[in-house]
Amino acid sequence: MTASVVSSVLQRLGDLVIQEATFLSDVPRQVSSMKAELSQMQCFLNVVDAKCLEGNSMMKNLASNIQDVAYRVEEVIDNAHFIFRRRNTSVSKYTHIFGDSIDLREVGKNIQVIRKEISEIFERYNRYNAVNSSTSTEAQPIFREDEDFYAQRLVLPGLDQGMDIVGFDHEIAQIKSYLLDQNNMNLTVISIVGQAGAGKSTLAKLAYSSVITEGYFHKYGWVSISPKYSALEVLRDLVRQIRGTGKISERKSMHLNFYGETEVSKLLFDFLKEERYLIVLDDIWTTDTWDKIKSVFPDKGNGSRIILTTRDMEVGQHPKTKLQIHTPDLLDEDKSWELFQKKAFPHDVQFTELEVVGKKLSKKCNGLPLALVVLGCFLSRNHNIHTWEKMVASVDWEIMKKEGDVGRILALSYHNMSNNLKACFLYTASFPEDYPITVHVLKKMWIAEGFVPNIRGYTQEEVAYRYVEELAQRCMIQIEERSKNIGWIKKIKVHDVLREWGIGQARKEGFLKVCSSGTDVETYYADEQRCYRVAFHGYFDNEVGKSVLNLRSVLAFNPDGKRLFSFNGLHLLRVLHFCSSLKTCTLPEEINKLVHLRYLGLEGSTVFMFPSYMKGLRNLQILEASTATVKALPSSLWSIAALKHVHVYQVLHWKAQEIRTKRSLQTLYVFSIMQCDALTWKRTIRSLQKMSQHVSWCLGIASTKRVKEKETQEHEEYNLDIRVDALESKVDGLELSGCFKEHHVLNDVLPHHNLFPNFLLQLKISCPNILNDDPMPILERLPRLEVLEIVNSSYTGKSITCSSEGFLALRSLVLMDLGLEEWNLQQGSMAFLAVLTLKCTMLRSISNVLHQLDDLVELRLICMPQLSVDDHEAARGRGCRVMISVDEEQNSDN
């Protein structure tokens, strides 16, 4: 991983020379010299990393020293960047010239000192141990990266192709028979027990997904339970998931985060007691877990079921209620080869010459599905028979016979990744077990860490997404959720076996330390390098800056403290991500000491409060709180010159402030503003519209109050929510939602429905009764519109007409909760539509529509039992996937 650190520093050195050479006087020459030194070193460092993995202690010491130096170079770069920004602000352009000259000389001196230190490191190394001649050439991977992979992966992704169910057909049928057995109406637990990687969760997921679409169960939920779980959080998660035909108290759900375990347990019991339910408790580790939560599951003799997955047979047999035990069978040779083929040849291309050696490799996996999947994905990138034969002969497959041990196969895939991709994978191990990782957050963290290079023709976000897709293609991560419209990966998870392996690898390489107790923080083992990143799970060391020196990243998930923590000793921190379930959490003024911080992430049910002064965070580029609530955003935030992205879920008080970050700000998403008056809103809109660059912005007003009669002090509450990504020709997304009434504070910015921007890519309209005339003749003229959603009684008419050659770019259409009775779709309209989602209970037939949609891949029908079998067959007959559900939540895009 030392090579990865140096690679990141090299990129930043290159940027420094290009962007700031005009003012750095003699410094560019010194920076270029440092860059040349590190570039020559990088090839050698690949060998160093390889030798470290073999246990060479001398190489480990060398790698650790070089890694320390690389991070010091990064500090020098940050200081130079700061001087550049200060000299280019209007206030300091002249006042800081003398001070800047002194600072620049200091930058040059530091570079000279570091170069001298590098020379001394290698002198000491050569003094005690000459480099072996076998390491004089770069270590070669089993095969090289596909040079065209960027072009192949940076394209619009396909739709979900579903999960591989090789060898599971009979077992799924068996579990479904337990779930749907109407001769047994008692509450029954089905325990799926098997070793790691045997497919327990996959089997449970396939059975679960199959039965809930049939409508037999009225309420259902799935929770994953880590070894260090919180019973309260598990119960809260179940309450949030339990959906069905009955109404859940919105008030109770809203205040769920303030309830204790007793209150949440009673709430969940009440939700379930009158309904037939199906609950999955995935990956239970101890019998104690079941004992703590079993009382919330009522047995009303109505056929309710619980699926429990575990590695431990004692845990599987523990529930005292009616029980069924299912142990997944390992795959036989034929099924192993079938699953291996699916992964090794994903495009159904057959290579006859590889069959014999391929069967040998699949047999070596001993029928373990996870091993077959990872090995198959790994070999899908190279179909050279000599490479495959070399693997059969060279890998110690006897180790694979140990139960659950797939480490050698994981190592094969890992060590053939690029350095940046290795870092991205190890970073996923920093999240808790079974944690749903949001991709757009993960991308921002990778970028802030320096893992994502600049690739000509692509943004860093696009390259980061390419990394997500490549890890998924290698089966090193699992796709948890895709967007329902186009199919972008939204959430991922890491299989617990891969995560455990990744945690161990990260510690060995000095990349990351995952800590759940004080012992984990303080202890270093002989085979580990010094770490610069720490992830805390549950436990948190309030003096982490003193316990682990020179930290670059701190990630804390549900820490047990009452406040954030002390920032003493964290002055080099680049990334801070904090997840909390406390009621409130105040960020202290001393956060301004984090002058190098690039990424600040907040999440959880907590209300976060910022200090009034935040200018000290002079390098902050990303404020990511898209799942969190903040009390208010201080005006000083907008004075941070480096700030690029602000994503916040909810702001309780929106202040009258001028957003002055005109050059760097790229995105501003505040999805819900709880309190905002008309004047403040107008000032905010004007400020954004005056920006010299294009800023993608989204501001949503969740509710506002106006005084109806002063003497009675009565208040009228409006449900308002408008999300706008700019109202200019450059706009690519627009969402209008809520209930618009007279005296609406947004009348002056709400575009009329026939004045939508021509460059619109996505449009969602969710405003009851806002459209009285058929909107299709207007919308079908938008030349780039790819996603269209009209929902929530936004259109009051009974019919829509789409003319030929209309909607030429549309890929996804959602029509929900509309009173449509007739849909006229002319030949040629929506020629490229791939996904169609309908919930229109008055629409009696869609056969005529389906006959016109030649490219339709998926049809989702929600609460539409009135459609005839002919409608379904018309879709299936064209090779279209048909998804039928009785509940909107089954298809929701949360």
N, C-alpha and C positions, 0 to 999 in steps of 0.2 A: 504493500500500500504506500510505501515511500515514493515510488514512481508516480503514483496518482497525485500525491501532495505536490511534488515538484512540477508535474504537468499543469496543475491549477495555477501555481505561482508563475510559471512561464507565460501562460495566457495573460495574466494580469500585468506582467512586465511588458509584454508586447503592446497591450492597450495603453500603458503609461507612456511609452515612447511615441506612439502614434498620436495620441490625443494631447499630450502636454509638452511636446518637444519645443514648442514656441516660447516657453517661458523658463524652462529648466536650465538654461545656460549650459554649463559643462556636465550637468547631471545626465543627459541622454547618453553621452559616451560611456559613462560609468554603468548606467542601466543596461545598455546594449552589451557591454562586456560581461556583466553578471548573467544576462540572458544566454550568451554564448557558452559561458561556463556551465550553467545548469543544463543546457541543451546537450552538450557533449556528455554530461554525467548521466542523462536520462536512460540511454541504452544500457549503460552499466548497471543502473538501478534495477532494471528488469531482472538482471542476473542476481543482484543482491536479494530482491524479494523472493526469487525462486530458492536461493540458498537458505533464506530464513525459514521457509516452509519445510526444508529438509532438516532443520534443527541446528544449523551452523551458528554457534553462539557468537563467534567473531563478527559474522555478517549481521546478526541481530543488533550488536552494539553499534556497528557502522551505520545501519539503517536508522537507528534511534537518533544518533548524532546528526545525520543529514536531515532527518525530519524536523528536528529542533531548529536547525539553521533555516530551513525552508519557511517555517512559520515566522522566524525573525525577519526574513526578507519581506514577507507579507505585511508586517508592521511598517516597514519602511515605505512600501507602496501606499499604504493607507495614509501615512503622513504626507506623502507627496500629493496624493489626490486632494487632501484637505487644503493644502496651500494653493493648489490650482483653483479650487472652487472659491476660496476666500478672495483671491486676486481678481476673480471675474464677477464679483458682486459689486453693484454700484456704490455701496457704502464704503467698501474697503479697498476699492481699486487703487486709490492713491495713498490712503492712510497706512497701509500695511507693507509698502514696498520695502522699507528698510528691514523690518522684522522678517519679511519673507526671504530676503537675501541671506540672512543669518540662518534661517531654518533650512534653506536649500543647501547651504554649505554643510549643515549637519546631516542632511540626507546623503550627500556625497561621501562624507566621512564614514557613516554607518555602512554604506555599501563596501567601502574599502576594508573596513574591519571584518565584515562578514566574509569577503573573498579570502582574506588572510586566514580566517578561522577554517574555511573549507580546505585550504592548502594544508594546514596543520593536522586536520582530521585524517587526510589521506597519507600524510607523512607518518603519523603514528601507526596507521593501519599497515603501511608497507614495511615499517620497521619491525613489526612483530609477526606479520603473516603476509608473504607475497601472494598476490592473486594467482590462484591456480590457473594453469594454461587452459584448462577445460572451460573456464569461465570467460575466456577472452572474446568469445562471440556471443551474441545475444541469444538467450534461451528461446527456443522456438516452441510455439504452441503446437498442439496436435494438428490444427489447421487454422488458417487465417480468417479474419473477418471478411465477409463478402463486401467488396468495394462498392457494390451497387445497393447496399442495404438501406442507406439513407433514402434513396429514391424510391425503393420498394415500400418502405414503412411510412414515410411522411405523406400519406395519401388518406383520403376519406376511408375510415375503417368500415369493414363489413358488419353486418348484423350478427348478433349472437348465433352461434351454430349449435348451441346446446352442449351438454356434458357427455363425455364418453361413458357408455353404459355396458361396455364389453364384460360379459360374464355376470352382469347384475340382473338380467331380466327375470330369472326365476326368483332371485332373492327379493326383488322389488314386489313381485306378485305375492310372495309369502308375507311380507310386512303389510302390504295393503289388505291382505285377508285378515290379519290381526286388527287392523284399524277399522275395517268396515264390517266386522263380524256382528251381525244383528242378533245372533243367538247369545251373545255376551254383552249385556248392557251395563255391566259394572265398570267403574273407572279401572283402566288397565294400563300398566306400564310395560312398554316394549323396550327391553334393554338390548342395544347393539354393542357387543363386546368384541374387541379385536386389537391387534398390535398396531403400533403407529405406522401409518402408510397403507393400511389394509383397505381403506375406502369406507370407513364407518360413517363419516360425515357426508360423503358423496351419496351413499346409499340412503341415509336419512333424508337428505335434501331432495333426492329424486322421488322418494315415496311421499314426502310432505307436499311437494309441488303438485304431484299428480292428484292427490285426494282433495286438496283445498279447491282446485278448479271444478270439482264435481259438485260442490255445494253441500256436501253431507255435514260438514262441521260449520257451525255458525261463527265461532270465534277461534282464532289461531294465533300462535306467536312462536318465535324462535329466539333463543338466547344462547350465546356461547359463554362457557364458564371457565375462567383461567384458574390455575392453582392458587393464586392470591386474590380470589374474587371477593366482592363485597355483596352480602346478601341483599342489602338495601338497594344497591344499584341494579342487581339482577331483577328484583321485583319491580323497580321503577321502569326498567326497560320493557318488561312484560306488559305493564299497564299501558305504556305508550304504543305497544304493538297490537294489543287486543282490539280488534275492530270487528264489525259485523253489522247486522241489520238493526240491532238495538242502538240507542243513543247513549254516548258516554258524556257524562257531565263535563262540559267545557270548563266550568269554574274549577272543578276538582283537578282536572288535567293540568290546567294552567298553574295551579299552586302545588303541583306534584313535588317539585324540587324542595319545598319547604316542609314536606311531611316526613315523619320518622318511620321506622320500620313497621311499627304496629299499625299506623294509619294506612300506609301503603298496602300492607297485607290485607287489611279489611276491605280496602277499595278494590283490590284485585279479586278477592273472594266474592264480593258483591257482583262484579262484572261477569263472573263465571257461573254463578250458582244456578241460574235459570237457563243456561245455554249448553249445547253440546260443543265441546272445545277440543282442540288438538294443540298440545304444547311440545316443543322440542327443547330439551336441555342437552346441549352439545358439549361433549368433552368434560364430563364430571370426573374429578380426581379422587375424592374421598367420600366415604359414607356420611360424614358429618354434613356435607353439602345438602344431601337429600333431606336429612333430618331437620335442617334449619328452614326449609321452604315448603315441605310437604303439606303443611296445614292450610296453605292458600288454595289448594286444589280440591274443590268439593266433589263428592261422589253422589250424584242425584239419580243414578241408575239410568242415564240417558245415552250411554255409549261414548262418553268422553275418553280420550286417550292421551298418554304422555309417551314420547319417544325419548330415551335416554341413551347417549353414547358414552363409552368409557373404554379405557385400556385395561381396567382392573375387573376381573370377574367377581371379586367380592363386592365391589361397588354395584355391579350390574344385578347381583342377586339380593341386594340389601332391601329395596322397597318391600314393605310388608303387604301392600295392596296386591291385587291380582297381577300376575307377572308372566311375561313371555320373554325368553332369552333367545337372541339370534346372534350367531357368530359367523361373520362373513368368511366365506371360503377363499383361500388363496387361489389364484388362477392356475389352471393346468397349462401344459405346454402350448396347446392350440390357441387357447384364449390369450395367453401371454403374447404369443406371436401376433395375434389379431390386434391387441391393444398397442403393442410396440409399432406395428405397421402404421396405425392411425396417426401416431405422433412422428415417426421417422419419415413418413411420406404424406405430409398434410394435404397435398394437392392431388392425391389419388394417382400419382405417377409410380409405376411399378419398375423396379430395377431387378431383373431376374438374377443377375450375377451377384447381387447382395443377399439373396434369400438364404443361402446356406449359412453364411457367417452371421447374418441377422438373427437367424433362429438360435444360433449358439449364444449370441449376446442376450437375447430375450430369456433364454433358459437360465442364464447366470443370475437373473434377478429373482429367482426362486418364487415366482408367482406374486410378488408384492406389487400392487398397482402403482404406488408412488414411485418406486424405483423404475418401473417400466416407462412411466410417463416422462420422468425427468431425463432418463437415458435416451428415449426416443426423440424428445425435443432437442436434446443436445446434438444427436447425430443427424437430425433433419437438416442441419446447416452444412453437412459435408457428406456426399454420397460416393466417396472414393473408397474402393474395396480394400486398398492397402492400409488405409487409416483404420478401417473397421477390423481388419485382421490383426493389426498391431495392438488394438485394444484388447482383443481376445487373449493375446499372448502375454501382454505386459502388465495388465492390471491384476492385482492380487484379489481374485474374486472369492477366495476362501473367507475373507473378512465379511463379505456380503451374506454369508450364511448365518451370521449372528442375528438374532431376532431384532427386527426394526432398524438394523444398521444400514443406512443408505448413504453414509457419509462419503464413501469413495466416489460414488456416482455424482453426488452434489459437488464434490471437489473438482471432478472432471469438467463439469459445466462451468463452474465458477472461474477456474484458472484459464479458461479460453475466452473470457470476457475481456473487453478493453478496460484499461485502468479506471476510466470514468464510470463505466457500467458496474464494475466491481464495487466502487464506492456507493453508487446508487442502491445496489442490492443490500449491502451491509447496513445502509441507513434505514431500510425498512425493518431491520431487527430491533431498532430503538423503540418501536411502538409496542404496547402490551399485546399479549397473546389474544388472538381472535379479534383484534381491533380493526374496525372498518376504516381504512385509510383513504381519505378524500384526495383524489388525484390532483386537483388544482392546488391544494395546500402543499402536497408533497413536491410538486414541481417548483413552487416558490422556494421551498426549503433547499432543494437541490441547487437551485440557481444561486441563492444566498451563500451556500457552502462553497461554491466555485466548482461544482462537479460538471456543469453544463458548458461546453465550449461554444464559441461563436462560429457558426457554420454559414458560409456565404449562401444567401438566398432564403435563409430560414431565421425566424426569431428564436430566442433561447427557449421560449415556452414550447415552440413546436419541436425543437430538438429534445427537450425534456420529455415531451409526450412520446416521442419516438423511443426513448429509453424505457418508458412504461410498457409500450407495446413489445419491445424486444424482450424484456424480462418475462412478460406474459407468454410470448412465443417460446421461450426457453422453459416455461413452466416453473420458473423460480418464484412467481407470484400467482395468485388466483384472482380472476376477474369476479368481483362481487356484484357489481352493478354497472350497466351501461345506460346512457341517456336513451329515453324511449323514442326520441325523434330521429336521430341520425346514427346513434350507436357508438358515440364516444365513450371511452372507459371513464366512469365517474368514481367508482370506489374499488379498492382492491383489498385483499387479505393475504397474509403469509401463512402457509401451512405450518403447523406447530413444529414439525420435524425440521423443516427448512429454517424456521426462525431459531430453533435451538442451536442448529449447526452454525447459523450466521452469527449468533451472539458469541459463540466460542471463537470463531474465526476473527471476529472484530476485535476481541480482546488480544488474541495472539499478535495481530498486526498493529496494535496500538491505535486502532481506528475509533473504537467506541467501547465504553464500559456501561453495562446495564446493572443498576443497583436497586435492591429492594430492602437493604438494611445497612447499618453503619459498617458492618464487616465487609460488605461488598465494596464500599467506598475506599476503605483503608488498605485492603489486601491486594497485593500484586503477586502473581505467581511467576515461577522461573521461566516459563515459556511465553511470557507476555511482554509486550513493549509498553512504554508509557503512553497513556491515552490523552487525547485532547478534546474528547467529547464524552459527556456523561448523560445517561437517560435514567431518571428516577421513576420507579413504579410503586405507588402507594407511599413508600417512605421518602423523606427528603432531608438532606443535610443542610441546615440553615447556614452553615459556614463552609459551603462547598468550595468557595474560592480559596480557602486556606487548606482544605483537605486535598484538593487536586489543583496544582499550580498551572497557570497559563492556559486555562480552559478556553476553547473556541466556541463550544456549543453546549447548552444545557437544555434538556427536554425533561419536563416534569409532568407526570400524569397522576392526577388526584392526590397531590401531596397532603400530608396531615397537619400542616402548619396553619396558623391563624392569619398570616399575612404572606406576602410574596416570599421574600427571604432577603438576607443581607447580600449586597452587591460588592462587599469588600473582597478584593483579590480577583474580581471578574472584569478588570478593565480591558482585557483583550477579547471579550466575548463578541462573536459575530452573529450567533443565532440563539434566540431565547424563545422557547415554546412552553406555555404554561397551561395545563388543563386542570380545572378545579371544580369541585362540587359544593364549595362553601357558599353561603348566602351572598356575601360581599367580599371583595378583595381590593385593597388599595395599593396601587403601585407607588412606592415611596419616591421622594424627590431625588434620592441618591441613584435612581435609574439613569440620571443624566451623566453619571460617571462612565456609562458604557458608550464611549465615544466611537467605538468601532462597530457597534451593533448595526447589522444590515436587515435583520428579520426579527420582528416581534410578533409572536403568535399567541393568541388567547382563545381558549375554548372552554365549554362546560356550562353549567347552569348558573354560574356565578355572575353577579353584577360587578363589573370591573370599574374602578374609579381611577382616572389618570391624574397625575399632578398637574398643576396649572402651567408649570414651566417644563417644556420638553425640547428646547433648542439644543440641549447638550447632546442629544442623539443625532449628531451632525451627519452620520453616515447611514442613517436609517433609510432603507429603500422600500420596505414592505411592512405594512401593518395588516396582519391577517387575523381577523376576528369574525369570520363569516358564520360561525356557529355560536357566537357569544354576544352578551349584552354589555354595553358600556353606558355609564351614566351620562357622560357628555364628552365630546372631543374638544380639547383645549385649542384656543386660537393659535398658540405657539407651535402646534403640530404642523401647520401649513407654512411655517417659515423654514422648515427643514429643506435645504436646497436639493438633497439627494432623493427625496421622497418620490416614489414612482407609483406604488399601488396601495390603495386603502380599501380593504374589504371588511365591512362590519355588518353583522346581522341586525342588531337593534341598538338604537341610540334613544335613551329616555328623554333627553332634553337637547334639542338642536338649537344652538346659539346663533345669534346674528354675527356672522364672521365673514371676512373677505378671504377667499382662498387665493393666496398670492403665489403659490408654487406653480409658476406659469411654464417653466421650461421642462421640468422633469416629470410632472404628474402625467400618468398614462391612463390609469383606471381609478374610478371612485364609485364604489358600490356600497350604499347603505340601504339595506333591504327593508328596514322598518324604522320610521321616525315616530316616536310616540307622542311627542308634544312639539308643535311648531305653529307659529302664527303666520298669517298671510304675508306680513311685511318681511319677516325673516326668510320665508320661502322665496319670495320674489328677489330678494337681494342675493340669495344663494344661486338661483337660476341665472341671474344677470352675470354674476361673477364667473360662472362656468362658461357661459356663452361668449364671454370676452377673451377666453383663452386663445393664445396665438397658435397653439398646436391642437390636434384632435385628441380629445379626452373622452374615452368611453366611460359614461357615467350612468348610474342607476340610483335613484333616490325614491324611496317608498314611504308615504305617510300612512301609518297604520290607523291612527285615530286622531281626531281633534275635537275640541269643544268650543262652542261659542255661547255667550250669555244670551239667553232668550228674553228674560225680563229681569231687569236689575233688582226690582223690588222683591221678587220671589227667589232670586238667585237660583232659578232652575236652569239646568244645563241640558242641552241636546247633544247626544253623541253621534258622530258620523263615522261610518266604516269606510275609510278612504285608503286607497293604495294605488299609487301610480308609479310605474317603473319606466324610466326613459333613458335610453342610451344615446343621448344627444338628439336634437331636433334639427339636424342639418343634413345636407346631401350625403355626408360621409357615414351616416348612421347605418349600423348593421343589425341592430336588434331593438325591438320596441315592445313593451308590455304595458297594457292599460287594464287595470283591474280595480274593482271596488264598486261602491254605490255612489253615483254622482247625482247631486241634488243642487237646487238653487243655493246661492251664496257659497258655492264651492270655491275653495281657495286656489284651485288649479285651473280655473277657467281660462286664464290668459296664456297657459302653456299647453293645454290639451289640444292636439291637432284635430281638425275636422277629418272625418273618416275618408274623405276623398282627396286628402292632401298628404298622404303618406310619402316619405322620402323614396326616391326611385331606387336607391342602393340598398334597400332593406333586405336582409337575409332571413330574419326571424320575426314573426309577429304573433303576439298573443293578445286576444281581446276577451276580457272577463268582467264586463260591466253590464249588469242586468238592464235590458230595454234600451241600450244605447243605439242600436241599429234597427231602424224600422224598414228600410229598403234593403233589397238583396245586395249584399256587399261584394258578391263575386265579380260582377262586371268591372268594379273598380280594382279589386285586389288582383285579379288575374292579369292585369297589365304590368304589375311589378316585375321587372325582367330578371331579378336575382333572387326572388323569394324562394327559400328552400323549406322553411318550416312555418306552418300556419295553424293556429289554434283559435277556435271560436267556441267559447264555453259559457256556462252559467247564465243561460237565457239572454245572452248579449244581443242575439238577433230574434226579433219577435215574429218574423214572417213564417209562412208554412212551406215555402219552396225556395230552392236555389237553382240557378242555371249557370253552367260553366261552358263557355263557348269553345269552339275548336281553336287550337293553337294558343289557348290560355294556360297560365301557370306552367310555363315551359321549364322552369328550374325546380319546381316543387318536388321534394322528396318525402315529406311527412305532413299528413293532414289529420287534425284532431277536431271532431265535432261532437260536443258533449252537452247534455242537458239543454237541448234545443227542441222546439216544437215542430221540427221538420216532418212533413208528410210526403214530400216529393223532392227528388233530386234528379235534375236533368243534366246529364254529362254528355257532351257532344264528342264525336270521334276526334281524337288528336289532343284533347284537353288533358292536362296532367300526365303527359307522356312518360315522365320519369318517376312517377310516384312509387315509392317503395313500401311505405308503412301507412296504413289507414286505421285510425282508431275512432270508433263510433259508440255513442251512447245517446241515441235518439229514439225513444220508445214509441213515437208515433210513426216512424218510418217503417213501412210494411214490407218493402222489398228493395234489394240492392243488386239483384242479378244483372239488370241493365247497366249498372255502373261498373260492376266487376268485369263485364265483357269488354269494356273500353280500356281497362288498366293493364296493359301488357307487361309492365315491369313490376307489378305488385309482388312483394316478397312476404309481407306479413299483414294479416287482417286481425284486428283486436275488436271484439264485440263485447260490450259491457251492458248487462241488464237488458238484453234485447231478445227475450225468448220468442217474440212474435215472428222473427225471421224464419222462413221456411227452410226445410232441408235442401231445397234447390239452391238457395243462396249460399249455404255452406259448401255444397258440392261444386258450385260455379267457381268458388275460390280454390278449393282443393284440386279441382280438375286442371287448373292452370299452374299447379305446382306451388301454390301459395300456402304458407303456414297460417292456420286459423287458431286463434286463441279466444276461448269463450269463457267469460267469468260472470258471476252473479253479483260481484262486489267491485265497486270502483277502486277500492284500495289495493286490489290485487294487481292492478295495472298502473298504480300511481308512480309518479316520478319524484320521490321524496328528495 
